[in-house]
Structures are given as C-alpha cells and as structure tokens.
Amino acid sequence: MAELEGFEFGKSDFVLLDEVTMEQFLENLKLRFEKGRIYTFIGEVVVSVNPYRQMDVYGKDAIDAYRGRELYENPPHLYAVADAAYKAMKRRAKDTCIVISGESGAGKTEASKYIMQYIAAITNPSQRAEVESVKNVLLKSNCVLEAFGNAKTNRNDNSSRFGKYMDINFNFNGDPTGGHINNYLLEKVGIIAQLLRGGSDELLKSLHLSKDPTDYTYTSPGASVSTSSSDDRSCHRAVMGALKVIGFSEEEVSSVYKILSTILHLGNLHFETDGESVQVVGGDSVRHISELTDTEPESVNKALLYRTVATGGGEVIEKGHSEQEASYGRDAFAKALYERLFAWIVGRINSVIEVKNYNPALHGKNTVIGVLDIYGFEIFDNNSFEQFCINYCNEKLQQLFIELILRQEQEEYHREGITWQHIDYFNNQIIVDLVEQPHKGIISILDEACLTAGKVTDTVCLDSMNHKLGQHPHYTSRKLNPTDKSMEFHRHFRIRHYAGDVTYSVEGFLDKNKDPLFQDFKRLMYNSSDPVLKEMWPDGQLSITEVTKRPLTAATLFKNSIIALVDKLACKEPYYVRCIKPNEVKSPMLFDDARCRHQVAYLGLLENVRVRRAGFAYRQPYERFLQRYKMTCEYTWPNHLMSSDREAVEAIVVQHGFEGDVAYGHTKLFVRTPRSLFTLEQERAALIPILVLFLQKVWRGALARMRCRQMRAIYKVMGCYKRYKVKAHFWEVERRFASVRNMTDYGKSVEWPTPPAALMQFHKITQHLHRRWRARQIVKNIPPSDMAEVRAKVAALGALSGERLDWGFNRAWERDYLANARDCPLTSSNFVRITKELKNKDQYSQVLFSGFVRMLNWFNNTKDRALLITDKHIYRLEPKKHFKVQKRIPIETVTSLSVSSGTDQMVVLHTVSQEDVLVYLQSGQLGPKQDRVGELVGTLCDHFTRQNEAQCCVWPPRACMTSLQCLGSS
C-alpha cells in the first residue's frame, strides 16, 4: 500500500507506522490532512477527516478507478470500502453493512451520500428502467430525509437530528431491487425555515405565512445562524423535486406544507388568564390552524384549553388547563405533529422502495448492504435529554465495534490456536450497562420516576440516581463529589463516556422522557378531513372512556430501537468509516491536535491499529480459500489428491513463497499482510481468462460432439423416413394404377399422389412415361389406314403450338379434296385424269394435299386456282383450262410455311428462290366452313419428318421446313 502514494503524503495505512503511538498517529493524520489526503486505512477501516471544502475526488474517473478493484489496489477512499462491501455481498452472497461513526460535524452524512452515489453508479450496467427507478428513489430519499431531519447547530451546518439506517436489497445480478429505511428521530426540528425562505409568495400566502423566520417563535432563535435565502430556495426546489421523483402526489405535498405551517402557527399561540380561566391570545392563529388541519375552530380552541378526562365510573368531565399546562400541551402537540410527519414520510418512501413480489425460488437470494448514518457523539455547554440519548447510541455502536473488531478478533485467534499477544482495550460495556441495565440503569430510574404517582420532580429523580449509582465508576454528581464546582447541586450529573466526560442538566429530563400528548389532540387530528393527517393519527379513534395501556417512555422506545439496530448490524459483515472533525471553526487549514487526539482516543483507533498490526489482515476457512485460489497451484488444480484441504492450502502458500506471512489455524488460514492477498488476487485474475477459455473450449467441444451425435441421429432418422416415404409413394402409385390397363382412359382420370421432395423429378419422369404408355395403348387401337392422318394431326399440333384455336383436328382429313367426288362433284373426274398423267411424268409417289385456292398477285387481283402438293412437287393448276399446270415448284425448295393465328385460310409457302406462294384455301362441298390450314400444315410437317427419319440425317437446310411463322390475322 505504501507504493500507491508517495512518501510525501505519509503512510496510507496506519498499520505501516514505524511505532504505534499517539504522536506518530496524529503526525501522519495531520500530514495527510494538510496534503489533501483526507482518507487513511486501518486495515479495512477507513479513517475520514472532514476537509471543510469541496474535494475533486468523487467524479466518474474516481468511480471507474475503484470499480471492481481490491481494497488495497488504490489509495484509501470511501469508494474502496464501498466497493469492498459490494464485492463481499456479490461474491459470497453475504449481507454486509457500512457503519459510519464519529462526532457531530465530522462528515458522516456526506460520507453516506458518497457511498450511496458510488453504489448507484456501479450497478445496473444494462440500464434497466425498473432498476434505475429504484436507484433514483434511494438517492432522492437522502435529500428529503436531510431536509426534515437535519438542522444547523453551532457545531455543524447540517447536523443530523435523527438516525438513519438504510438497507439496500440486491438481486443475484448485484442490481438494487429496493430498500428499507429505519429512522431514529430525536429532535422535532428541521425544514420549517427552509420553507419560509424558499417557498413562493403564492404558497406562503395560502399558508398564512411570511418569509421572515423571526416572525415565528419556533424559528426565531436560530434565524441569525440560518443559511442564506438563495441556499434555502435551491434546497427547497431540490426537496420538492425529490418528493416528485419518489412519488408523492400534489395532495400529499400540500398536506406536508399545511402541517409544517400548523407547527409555526402553534408556536405563535400564547395564553393568558383572567384569574378564573385561560384564554388564547391571537384568534387569527387558531383560525389558520383550523383551516390548515381541516378541523373546526371550536374544536381547536377546546383542545388547546381543556383536557377531557374519564372518571372511574365512566363519567366524562372537562378539565381546564392552567397557563403553564396549556403552553406545555401546545409544545407537545407541535413536536408530535413533526414527529408523526417525519415517520409518515419515511413510511411513504419505504412503500415505494420496498422489494415487491419477491420469491427466492424464482429470483435467487436477496442480499443486503446496510448503510448507517446516525448522529455523532455530542458534548455541548448545556447537555440535556437529547444529548444523553445520542451519546448512549454512540456507546452502543462503539460497543459493537469493540465486539466485532477487537474482542471477537482476539477470541478468534485463541479459538483457532494462533499464537497471539493479547492487546488491552477499553470495553465500554460497563457504560452501556450504566444506561440500559434493567432496574439499575439510568433509563430504568427515569421510567420509574415517570410512573410514580404524585409530584416527582427532576431533582427527586437525580437523587434517586445518586442513591442507586453512587458507587458506579463512570457516574458522578455534585452531591457525590462536592469539591467539583463544574457541576451544580440538584441539577447536574456526569457520565464518563468512552469519548469523554459529559455533564448533563437534569432539568426537563422527566418531561421529555414522558413525552406526553393529551388524547384530545389525537382525537382532533383523527377527525380531520385531510386524509394524510388522519392517517398519521390512528390512535385518535379510541373513545374517551376506553382504557389503554400506558405508552412506553421516550427513553425506553429509543433504547429498544437502538438495541434492535445493533442486533441487525451484528448479523452482517461490517465495514467501518471512522470520521474525525479536525477543528471547531470549520477551517480547511486548521488541524487542532488536542481535538483530534481526543477523537482518536475515544474512537479506539490506536487499539484498532495494534490489533491489525499484531494480527492478520485476512482469514478464510481452508475450503473457501482453496476454492478461490486453487487454480494458482498445479498441485490443487482442478482437484487435489491430498489428505485434507489444509495440506492443499499449504501447497498453494509454499508455491507462492508466503510461508513467513501466514499462520495455520484449526479451520482457517490467516494471512498477515494485504500484499500477499493482493498477489494471490493478481495471479488469480490473470488465470481466470485462461481458465474461462479452457472451459469454453471444453464445453464447446462437448456441445459440438453432442450436436454431431444429434445430427447423425437426425440424418439416420431422415434417411429412414425418406426411404419410407419413397416406398410409401411407390406403394400408393402401384395401388392407384394397378388396374389402368382395364380402364377405358388407361388411367387418365386417376389422380397422382403428391410425391416427397426427393422424388419430384422422378415423379415428372414417371408421369411422362405413363402418358407415353397411355398414348401407345391408344395408338395400338388405331387402324393402319388412319395412321397417316393421326401422324399429320400430331405434327400440326406440335407446329401450331396452340396458336390457332380451331385447325380441323376434330374432323377427318381427306387430303386430296380435288379428287373427292363429294367435295368436287363436277371436276373430280377430270382432276383424277390429270394427276395420273402428272404421276407418270414426274414419278411422284403420293398426293399430299389438293384443293381449290384463291391467288393474290402484286396488283391486288385475285384468281381462282387449284393447288396440288405431292411428295415431289407443288403444282399450281388452272381449273378452267382442265387443270393445266401453270407452275411447278420442287417441294424440296420450300423452306418454311406461314399462317395467321386467326380463322382465315391464308397460307404462305416460302421457297429458296424467295418466290413465295400466297394462297387462300377454298372450302368444297364437304364443309363450307372447314379449316384446312391445319390439315395442310400437318401434312407437310409429317412429310418432312418422315423424309428426315428415312434419310437418318438432318434434312438439308435448303430442303427443310425450318420455321413456322404465325402471322397476325390482319
């Protein structure tokens, strides 16, 4: 740790002092204070000196520097102890607490705020909205509670007049999920002057208030030392903003304003007597109180002047107050209003931040960090009941510190069999017993005096304490020590506290301990029309004649709450911040040696240093130590084979060369210096990424092998399933097409089953094969004489490709229409004779097509002609001249044929010589509207196809019909 800061700043840990003496301790503390190093370690305890100035050590860079680091990796800081508590809570799932102690003005409240801000800054990295909301409420609650529970005193600008213990709940991720605040309000003072100076004119007018605090009895004494109006205005805005963030409604805030205003108006009430009865002086204040509390003016006036008493026989009588009793009742009522308002505000905040719908089985373990900020030890010129309670609380906290840090540590060394030189320390249990011991302590004596019938005065109570406590070494009074003139007879007693001797004035002790409030005020507030005010006074619903148990006294209530607080702290792992006040004048430069020496002495810091210096900074059960650091030794990773965990821990220590810095207990390992632990943490931190990568590699390999086995199984299942689906498809096809041979349509009407994806191509081929088989079965039944016509129609179907809707496929094709007597009864015989002559002359084998046509020449003239197509030539004949041949074209010179897509009968024959033949086919007697274009196209295509097949080669381009063009009908 000495390496973290230069030697010019002194020792950053008091454990490293050359000699543990008060002089060296103060010298080191003063040097660090003057150099701006306000924090110093004592092991894991942080000693904080109030700098009385703003320090630039709390920004984002500082938070990042301490986040996730070990306690000794950085210079001493509040953030170091806050991060240590957070890591202990998160790593070990153990509840922790941070106890901030010191006298009034030492900086405890500021320390608690910085700790809260640090915890808020390092949590919720994913910025979840619900967690951010919880953090905001936790932070804003500080502002509200300070405004209502702190006050300016002659020793402290922001003195806590209440104690606050906040539990912050964390989920398994380490994010805050809620919290709970316990308050220990001691003095009923606070925000009223801030309201007067910071409130708007409209607000103050509605509350019947003025801006000057000196106008009101309760705020006038402290008005001269109050903060400036600008500070009050900014604080007031901050408090109002915090209330809004927490979730206070406008109606609730309005009720808070009214209650505070009521307290001010109560202070301005005065009473006078005319000899017979007491009257209220200042009727306006009564009306204002009535309006602000939503009650009747007569009821307010009656509660202030009379007390309703029920007799033993059940009779109800009204007893008038004396002037003194009325004033006393007024003040008690004002204090009770403030106390219940403060308790209601704390309860309202708790209802917002408490953990809701928490189920450990679903959400994991809920861990807690507690932060205690409570009033410090006080020694004033006039110390009363409040200082007595405050100093008793600090005695209890000091006793807890001694219990946990000093006594338990030494007892643990003895229990573990560690050689140890006993360190003497002052155990203040004797002082705690002086105050709280049943039947003998001061609180018991006060309670007994309050319960005694008759007129028991403070002086009588003091005599009782002198009688019962006269032999106690830490108690004295003027009667017991007549020569001590610093005390007065019948007024003072003195307690020798761990922090010094404090002389208390017994005046008012009994009244403040009784803290009585007449039932009339409770009933008055319960009957208010304001729902918030009514909620604060549930005990006002009791009837006048109803007998209730005598309430506990203020001292007993306070004692019980402090005992419960100490028990709550004792079950958590504690971290300490010990605050020191360097001077009484709030100077950032002055270091008062005597003042600081006194605080160091009563805080027990020297004893703490001696215990830490003589003892061990770190101890851990062997099992847990081994679990955390076993990866740093080859003999213990991943699991050791030794006879016990202690031997395995020894192997780790020997490997790192720490033999001289450790001691072995019965169940724990003790490490003397933090440096050894820091070295282990460094090596562990370096190995963790390697181990994580190794575990990731092993786990990824295991996952890959699992996936591989799964994929193999999947593929095997898929293969079997595919084979099953293929077979099932074949079986289904076989079943459906088993009897297609006997069907008239040979299975055309049979619906094919949907094939699996793997058989999609095979399915198409199978359908094609079935179609071919079905066609073959149909063709087999066609007579040989009709085959030529069938071939021609098939050729026409392929050539026309659906371009012509009606091309004569549904009729018989005669082909040689000119020789057909039914189609051409007048010319057929003559045509038959001519064809015989041409056949003998040109030696053609067959007539492919013949029929009457109409020729169209270049001059748009039409002539009727006859067209004869044979397997050798195409003839154009003159019908009127006995079918004289006008033109003969070798058929092999035809290159293509063009027809239109309409119903016309126009045909163009394209030749090699580009002497195209354009004809319009004429219908005969067989069918006046017959479409003969399809017949001509099919016949020619079939002819050329058979010619190609006969020659077993590709038909020469010049003699083949290379294209069939479909022209527009126009």
Secondary structure, DSSP 8 states (H G I E B T S, - for coil): -TTTS-GGG--SBGGG-SS--HHHHHHHHHHHHHTT--EEEETTEEEEE--SS--S-SSHHHHHHHTT--TTSS-S-HHHHHHHHHHHHHHH---EEEEEE-STTSSHHHHHHHHHHHHHHHS-TT--HHHHHHHHHHHHHHHHHHHHHEE--SS-TTEESEEEEEEEEE-TTS-EEEEEEEEEE-S---THHHHHHHS-HHHHHHTT--S-GGGSTTTTTTGGGS--HHHHHHHHHHHHHHHHHHT--HHHHHHHHHHHHHHHHHHT-EEEE-SS-EEEE-HHHHHHHHHHHT--HHHHHHHHHEEEEE-TTS-EEEEE--HHHHHHHHHHHHHHHHHHHHHHHHHHHHHHHS--S--HHHH---EEEEEEE-------SSB-HHHHHHHHHHHHHHHHHIIIIIIHHHHHHHHHT----------THHHHHHHH-TTTSHHHHHHHHHHSSS---HHHHHHHHHHHHTT-TTEEETTT-TT-TTS-TTTEEEEEETTEEEEEE-TTHHHHHH----HHHHHHHHT-S-HHHHHH-GGGGS-TT--------HHHHHHHHHHHHHHHHHTSEEEEEEEE---SS--SS---HHHHHHHHHHTTHHHHHHHHHHS-SEEEEHHHHHHHHGGGSTTTSS---SSSHHHHHHHHHHHHT-GGGEEE-SSEEEE--HHHHHHHHHHHHHHHHHHHHHHHHHHHHHHHHHHHHHHHHHHHHHHHHHHHHHHHHHHHHHHHTTTGGGSTTTTTTS------GGGHHHHHHHHHHHHHHHHHHHHHTS-GGGHHHHHHHHHHHHHHTT-SS-SSTTS---SB-TT-TTT-TTTHHHHHHHHHHHHHHH----EEEEEEEEEE-TTS-EEEEEEEEESSEEEEEEGGGTSEEEEEEEGGGEEEEEEESSS--EEEEEETTS--EEEEE---SS-TT---HHHHHHHHHHHHHHHHHHHTS---GGGS--EEEEE---
